[in-house]
Amino acid sequence: MLFFFCGGAFSQVLIHDPEESYNADSVRAVLDKMSYFTLFKDNYFIGGTTIGHKPTATNSDVKFQLSIAQRLTKSKLPFDTYLFLQYTQKAFWNVFQSSLPMRDLNFNPGIGLGHLIIHHNKYIGKGYLMLEHESNGKDSTASRSWNRITFAAAVVLNNNWETQFSTWIPIVDGKYNKDLLKYKGIFQMAVNYRTNNKRFNCGLILTKRKTWLSFNTQLELSYKFNNNENQYLFLQYYNGYGEGLLDYNKFKSMLRIGIVIKPQDFSIY
């Protein structure tokens, strides 16, 4: 899911030495000096096809995501929280078909409060409370829309590992997607590993669907050839439902490869 206030160079500085001692005031002082505008989720451009079937123009596509965030305040709100805006757009593009139609566009704006987690003078993670909207901008029977109040936390375990958890209170207002949670899910767990040289990343994201023992699974591998750049070779595997809003109730098993631009901290899901 979504984590903003420990992104970029700020949290890279804090994570660099796990034995370093911080208190809440010193962490907030560093954060308040950082850029207000940043990447939010991963920004990627990938293409691929369905696993287990011969690639065709109908089962192959390009998927891309653009995601940004703007911090609106310093740490002056109650409980040392910060107000921020984010906007994420995900697209599924049928580039192998005639006229190259854009099959589905998912729009996800949000506003929220972020909070850094300090335990025994150690920076260990972040949490947020966020109001989000997601829809695909279509009309009639192709329209998909829902809102949610999201609660989430990410905890840095050490210099290599991070774990994340998020859940939401859904407000499903779309006329043609009343059963969205059955496929899109009710909570999400993720774990991310990054090597000491910061070049290789591996992320696993599990989203619990609203049916017994059923998950949507996403596995991501990325490799950076040059530490002076922030572009990675990116491989993403998705298995389950709800990858996009238009076909949220259709099962997909997709493997795609391309390029990703990541925040300097761990990836955001």
Buried (B, 14 or more C-beta within 10 A) or exposed (E): BBBBBBBBBBBBBBBEEBEEEBEBEBBBEBBBEBEEEBBBBBBBBBBBBBEEEEEEEEBBBBBBBBBBBBBEEBBEBEEBBBBBBBBBBBBBBBEBBEEEEEBBBBBBBBEBBBBBBBEEEBBBBBBBEBBBBBBBEBEEEEBBBBBBBBBBBBBBBEBBEBBBBBBBEBEBEBEEBEEBBBBBBBBBBBBBBBEEEBBBBBBBBBBBBBEEEBBBEBBBBBEBEEEEEBBBEBBBBBBBBBBBBBBBEEEBEBBBEBBBBBBBBBBBB
